[in-house]
Amino acid sequence: MDDQIELRGRELTLGAGLADAIHDLTAAASALLDDEFPVADPARATSAEALLRQLWDRTVAALTGAAPERLAALIGLLDRIRSAEREIADLRARTARTCSARCGRPWAACTTPPRSTNC
C-alpha cells in the first residue's frame, strides 16, 4: 500500500488507504470477537497502534479455549493485525528517511510534511 505521508505537528498521519484498512480490520475483529473496539482517530499512527495492540491482546486471549473451527479465523485476524502494524512501521521508516534526507533531523523533530521544501 503506497500511502501519502503527512505530519501534523509531530504526529504521523496515515494515508486514507491504510486508515481504511485498519477500520475494516477493526470491524472484522469486532464481529469475530463479539465486542466493539472504538478508536479515537484511525488516521493517526499513535491511535492506530494503540488499537492494534488492543486487538492483538483480545485475539490472543480468545485463542485460549477456542473451538477448533474458530482457530483459523483468529489466527487470520492476528496475521492481519501484524500486517497493519508492519505497514505503520514501514511508513514511519519512510518518513524518517525522507525528513532526515531533507533537513538532517529525525522525523519527530520535523514540524512540516517531509515532502515540503521547508523541512
Rosetta constraint file for C-alpha pairs under 8 A:
AtomPair CA 1 CA 17 HARMONIC 7.19 0.50
AtomPair CA 1 CA 18 HARMONIC 7.26 0.50
AtomPair CA 1 CA 87 HARMONIC 7.90 0.50
AtomPair CA 3 CA 14 HARMONIC 7.13 0.50
AtomPair CA 3 CA 15 HARMONIC 4.78 0.50
AtomPair CA 3 CA 16 HARMONIC 7.16 0.50
AtomPair CA 3 CA 17 HARMONIC 6.42 0.50
AtomPair CA 3 CA 18 HARMONIC 6.90 0.50
AtomPair CA 4 CA 14 HARMONIC 7.29 0.50
AtomPair CA 4 CA 15 HARMONIC 5.14 0.50
AtomPair CA 5 CA 12 HARMONIC 7.50 0.50
AtomPair CA 5 CA 13 HARMONIC 6.78 0.50
AtomPair CA 5 CA 14 HARMONIC 6.59 0.50
AtomPair CA 5 CA 15 HARMONIC 6.53 0.50
AtomPair CA 5 CA 91 HARMONIC 7.20 0.50
AtomPair CA 5 CA 95 HARMONIC 6.69 0.50
AtomPair CA 5 CA 113 HARMONIC 7.47 0.50
AtomPair CA 5 CA 114 HARMONIC 7.67 0.50
AtomPair CA 6 CA 12 HARMONIC 6.13 0.50
AtomPair CA 6 CA 13 HARMONIC 5.34 0.50
AtomPair CA 6 CA 14 HARMONIC 7.13 0.50
AtomPair CA 6 CA 15 HARMONIC 7.74 0.50
AtomPair CA 6 CA 113 HARMONIC 5.29 0.50
AtomPair CA 6 CA 114 HARMONIC 7.28 0.50
AtomPair CA 7 CA 11 HARMONIC 5.53 0.50
AtomPair CA 7 CA 12 HARMONIC 4.77 0.50
AtomPair CA 7 CA 13 HARMONIC 5.81 0.50
AtomPair CA 7 CA 111 HARMONIC 7.15 0.50
AtomPair CA 7 CA 112 HARMONIC 6.29 0.50
AtomPair CA 7 CA 113 HARMONIC 5.03 0.50
AtomPair CA 7 CA 114 HARMONIC 7.52 0.50
AtomPair CA 8 CA 12 HARMONIC 6.56 0.50
AtomPair CA 8 CA 13 HARMONIC 6.84 0.50
AtomPair CA 8 CA 111 HARMONIC 7.30 0.50
AtomPair CA 8 CA 112 HARMONIC 7.24 0.50
AtomPair CA 8 CA 113 HARMONIC 7.48 0.50
AtomPair CA 9 CA 110 HARMONIC 7.83 0.50
AtomPair CA 9 CA 111 HARMONIC 5.10 0.50
AtomPair CA 9 CA 112 HARMONIC 6.92 0.50
AtomPair CA 10 CA 107 HARMONIC 7.79 0.50
AtomPair CA 10 CA 108 HARMONIC 5.53 0.50
AtomPair CA 10 CA 109 HARMONIC 7.02 0.50
AtomPair CA 10 CA 110 HARMONIC 6.68 0.50
AtomPair CA 10 CA 111 HARMONIC 5.91 0.50
AtomPair CA 11 CA 44 HARMONIC 7.01 0.50
AtomPair CA 11 CA 45 HARMONIC 7.29 0.50
AtomPair CA 11 CA 46 HARMONIC 7.75 0.50
AtomPair CA 11 CA 108 HARMONIC 7.74 0.50
AtomPair CA 12 CA 44 HARMONIC 6.16 0.50
AtomPair CA 12 CA 45 HARMONIC 5.57 0.50
AtomPair CA 12 CA 46 HARMONIC 7.77 0.50
AtomPair CA 12 CA 92 HARMONIC 7.50 0.50
AtomPair CA 13 CA 43 HARMONIC 5.55 0.50
AtomPair CA 13 CA 44 HARMONIC 4.62 0.50
AtomPair CA 13 CA 45 HARMONIC 5.80 0.50
AtomPair CA 14 CA 18 HARMONIC 6.24 0.50
AtomPair CA 14 CA 19 HARMONIC 6.04 0.50
AtomPair CA 14 CA 42 HARMONIC 7.98 0.50
AtomPair CA 14 CA 43 HARMONIC 4.89 0.50
AtomPair CA 14 CA 44 HARMONIC 5.91 0.50
AtomPair CA 14 CA 45 HARMONIC 6.11 0.50
AtomPair CA 14 CA 88 HARMONIC 7.70 0.50
AtomPair CA 14 CA 91 HARMONIC 7.99 0.50
AtomPair CA 15 CA 19 HARMONIC 6.20 0.50
AtomPair CA 15 CA 43 HARMONIC 6.87 0.50
AtomPair CA 16 CA 20 HARMONIC 5.89 0.50
AtomPair CA 16 CA 43 HARMONIC 7.20 0.50
AtomPair CA 17 CA 21 HARMONIC 6.20 0.50
AtomPair CA 18 CA 22 HARMONIC 6.22 0.50
AtomPair CA 18 CA 43 HARMONIC 7.88 0.50
AtomPair CA 18 CA 84 HARMONIC 7.74 0.50
AtomPair CA 18 CA 87 HARMONIC 7.84 0.50
AtomPair CA 19 CA 23 HARMONIC 6.21 0.50
AtomPair CA 19 CA 42 HARMONIC 5.52 0.50
AtomPair CA 19 CA 43 HARMONIC 5.01 0.50
AtomPair CA 20 CA 24 HARMONIC 6.18 0.50
AtomPair CA 21 CA 25 HARMONIC 6.08 0.50
AtomPair CA 21 CA 84 HARMONIC 7.85 0.50
AtomPair CA 22 CA 26 HARMONIC 6.05 0.50
AtomPair CA 22 CA 42 HARMONIC 6.91 0.50
AtomPair CA 22 CA 48 HARMONIC 7.35 0.50
AtomPair CA 22 CA 84 HARMONIC 6.94 0.50
AtomPair CA 23 CA 27 HARMONIC 6.32 0.50
AtomPair CA 23 CA 42 HARMONIC 6.91 0.50
AtomPair CA 24 CA 28 HARMONIC 6.25 0.50
AtomPair CA 25 CA 29 HARMONIC 6.14 0.50
AtomPair CA 25 CA 77 HARMONIC 7.92 0.50
AtomPair CA 25 CA 80 HARMONIC 7.25 0.50
AtomPair CA 25 CA 81 HARMONIC 7.48 0.50
AtomPair CA 26 CA 30 HARMONIC 6.04 0.50
AtomPair CA 26 CA 37 HARMONIC 6.63 0.50
AtomPair CA 26 CA 55 HARMONIC 7.75 0.50
AtomPair CA 27 CA 31 HARMONIC 6.29 0.50
AtomPair CA 28 CA 32 HARMONIC 6.12 0.50
AtomPair CA 29 CA 33 HARMONIC 5.73 0.50
AtomPair CA 29 CA 34 HARMONIC 7.83 0.50
AtomPair CA 29 CA 35 HARMONIC 7.86 0.50
AtomPair CA 29 CA 55 HARMONIC 7.11 0.50
AtomPair CA 29 CA 77 HARMONIC 7.04 0.50
AtomPair CA 30 CA 34 HARMONIC 5.41 0.50
AtomPair CA 30 CA 35 HARMONIC 4.85 0.50
AtomPair CA 30 CA 36 HARMONIC 5.13 0.50
AtomPair CA 30 CA 37 HARMONIC 6.38 0.50
AtomPair CA 31 CA 35 HARMONIC 6.90 0.50
AtomPair CA 32 CA 73 HARMONIC 7.90 0.50
AtomPair CA 32 CA 74 HARMONIC 7.77 0.50
AtomPair CA 33 CA 58 HARMONIC 7.85 0.50
AtomPair CA 33 CA 59 HARMONIC 7.29 0.50
AtomPair CA 33 CA 62 HARMONIC 7.42 0.50
AtomPair CA 37 CA 51 HARMONIC 7.55 0.50
AtomPair CA 37 CA 55 HARMONIC 7.84 0.50
AtomPair CA 38 CA 51 HARMONIC 7.99 0.50
AtomPair CA 39 CA 47 HARMONIC 6.65 0.50
AtomPair CA 39 CA 48 HARMONIC 7.28 0.50
AtomPair CA 39 CA 51 HARMONIC 6.37 0.50
AtomPair CA 40 CA 47 HARMONIC 6.41 0.50
AtomPair CA 41 CA 47 HARMONIC 5.99 0.50
AtomPair CA 41 CA 48 HARMONIC 7.29 0.50
AtomPair CA 42 CA 47 HARMONIC 5.98 0.50
AtomPair CA 42 CA 48 HARMONIC 5.02 0.50
AtomPair CA 43 CA 47 HARMONIC 7.67 0.50
AtomPair CA 43 CA 48 HARMONIC 6.99 0.50
AtomPair CA 44 CA 48 HARMONIC 6.18 0.50
AtomPair CA 45 CA 49 HARMONIC 5.99 0.50
AtomPair CA 45 CA 88 HARMONIC 6.89 0.50
AtomPair CA 46 CA 50 HARMONIC 6.20 0.50
AtomPair CA 47 CA 51 HARMONIC 6.21 0.50
AtomPair CA 48 CA 52 HARMONIC 6.10 0.50
AtomPair CA 49 CA 53 HARMONIC 6.21 0.50
AtomPair CA 49 CA 85 HARMONIC 6.90 0.50
AtomPair CA 49 CA 88 HARMONIC 7.92 0.50
AtomPair CA 50 CA 54 HARMONIC 6.35 0.50
AtomPair CA 51 CA 55 HARMONIC 6.17 0.50
AtomPair CA 52 CA 56 HARMONIC 6.04 0.50
AtomPair CA 52 CA 81 HARMONIC 6.21 0.50
AtomPair CA 52 CA 84 HARMONIC 7.94 0.50
AtomPair CA 52 CA 85 HARMONIC 7.16 0.50
AtomPair CA 53 CA 57 HARMONIC 6.22 0.50
AtomPair CA 54 CA 58 HARMONIC 6.18 0.50
AtomPair CA 55 CA 59 HARMONIC 5.99 0.50
AtomPair CA 55 CA 81 HARMONIC 7.47 0.50
AtomPair CA 56 CA 60 HARMONIC 6.11 0.50
AtomPair CA 56 CA 78 HARMONIC 6.37 0.50
AtomPair CA 56 CA 81 HARMONIC 6.73 0.50
AtomPair CA 57 CA 61 HARMONIC 6.16 0.50
AtomPair CA 58 CA 62 HARMONIC 6.18 0.50
AtomPair CA 59 CA 63 HARMONIC 6.46 0.50
AtomPair CA 59 CA 74 HARMONIC 6.43 0.50
AtomPair CA 59 CA 77 HARMONIC 7.56 0.50
AtomPair CA 59 CA 78 HARMONIC 6.90 0.50
AtomPair CA 60 CA 64 HARMONIC 7.22 0.50
AtomPair CA 60 CA 78 HARMONIC 7.87 0.50
AtomPair CA 62 CA 66 HARMONIC 6.27 0.50
AtomPair CA 62 CA 74 HARMONIC 7.71 0.50
AtomPair CA 63 CA 71 HARMONIC 6.76 0.50
AtomPair CA 63 CA 74 HARMONIC 6.88 0.50
AtomPair CA 66 CA 70 HARMONIC 6.30 0.50
AtomPair CA 66 CA 71 HARMONIC 6.54 0.50
AtomPair CA 67 CA 71 HARMONIC 6.76 0.50
AtomPair CA 68 CA 72 HARMONIC 7.90 0.50
AtomPair CA 70 CA 74 HARMONIC 6.24 0.50
AtomPair CA 71 CA 75 HARMONIC 6.03 0.50
AtomPair CA 72 CA 76 HARMONIC 6.00 0.50
AtomPair CA 73 CA 77 HARMONIC 6.20 0.50
AtomPair CA 74 CA 78 HARMONIC 6.34 0.50
AtomPair CA 75 CA 79 HARMONIC 6.29 0.50
AtomPair CA 76 CA 80 HARMONIC 6.34 0.50
AtomPair CA 77 CA 81 HARMONIC 6.20 0.50
AtomPair CA 78 CA 82 HARMONIC 6.26 0.50
AtomPair CA 79 CA 83 HARMONIC 6.14 0.50
AtomPair CA 80 CA 84 HARMONIC 6.27 0.50
AtomPair CA 81 CA 85 HARMONIC 6.26 0.50
AtomPair CA 82 CA 86 HARMONIC 6.12 0.50
AtomPair CA 83 CA 87 HARMONIC 6.29 0.50
AtomPair CA 84 CA 88 HARMONIC 6.37 0.50
AtomPair CA 85 CA 89 HARMONIC 6.24 0.50
AtomPair CA 86 CA 90 HARMONIC 6.02 0.50
AtomPair CA 87 CA 91 HARMONIC 6.10 0.50
AtomPair CA 88 CA 92 HARMONIC 6.17 0.50
AtomPair CA 89 CA 93 HARMONIC 6.20 0.50
AtomPair CA 90 CA 94 HARMONIC 6.14 0.50
AtomPair CA 91 CA 95 HARMONIC 6.08 0.50
AtomPair CA 92 CA 96 HARMONIC 6.11 0.50
AtomPair CA 93 CA 97 HARMONIC 6.23 0.50
AtomPair CA 94 CA 98 HARMONIC 6.07 0.50
AtomPair CA 95 CA 99 HARMONIC 6.03 0.50
AtomPair CA 95 CA 107 HARMONIC 6.38 0.50
AtomPair CA 95 CA 114 HARMONIC 6.84 0.50
AtomPair CA 96 CA 100 HARMONIC 5.86 0.50
AtomPair CA 96 CA 106 HARMONIC 5.86 0.50
AtomPair CA 96 CA 107 HARMONIC 4.73 0.50
AtomPair CA 97 CA 101 HARMONIC 5.99 0.50
AtomPair CA 97 CA 107 HARMONIC 7.94 0.50
AtomPair CA 98 CA 102 HARMONIC 6.42 0.50
AtomPair CA 98 CA 114 HARMONIC 5.93 0.50
AtomPair CA 98 CA 115 HARMONIC 7.56 0.50
AtomPair CA 99 CA 103 HARMONIC 6.13 0.50
AtomPair CA 99 CA 104 HARMONIC 7.00 0.50
AtomPair CA 99 CA 105 HARMONIC 6.70 0.50
AtomPair CA 99 CA 106 HARMONIC 6.65 0.50
AtomPair CA 99 CA 107 HARMONIC 5.51 0.50
AtomPair CA 99 CA 110 HARMONIC 7.13 0.50
AtomPair CA 99 CA 114 HARMONIC 4.93 0.50
AtomPair CA 99 CA 115 HARMONIC 7.93 0.50
AtomPair CA 99 CA 119 HARMONIC 6.86 0.50
AtomPair CA 100 CA 104 HARMONIC 4.22 0.50
AtomPair CA 100 CA 105 HARMONIC 5.05 0.50
AtomPair CA 100 CA 106 HARMONIC 5.64 0.50
AtomPair CA 100 CA 107 HARMONIC 6.79 0.50
AtomPair CA 102 CA 114 HARMONIC 7.39 0.50
AtomPair CA 102 CA 117 HARMONIC 7.72 0.50
AtomPair CA 102 CA 119 HARMONIC 6.32 0.50
AtomPair CA 103 CA 119 HARMONIC 5.75 0.50
AtomPair CA 105 CA 109 HARMONIC 6.16 0.50
AtomPair CA 105 CA 110 HARMONIC 6.84 0.50
AtomPair CA 106 CA 110 HARMONIC 6.95 0.50
AtomPair CA 110 CA 114 HARMONIC 7.78 0.50
AtomPair CA 110 CA 119 HARMONIC 6.31 0.50
AtomPair CA 111 CA 119 HARMONIC 7.14 0.50
AtomPair CA 112 CA 116 HARMONIC 6.68 0.50
AtomPair CA 112 CA 118 HARMONIC 6.92 0.50
AtomPair CA 112 CA 119 HARMONIC 5.70 0.50
AtomPair CA 113 CA 119 HARMONIC 7.07 0.50
AtomPair CA 114 CA 119 HARMONIC 6.13 0.50
AtomPair CA 115 CA 119 HARMONIC 7.94 0.50
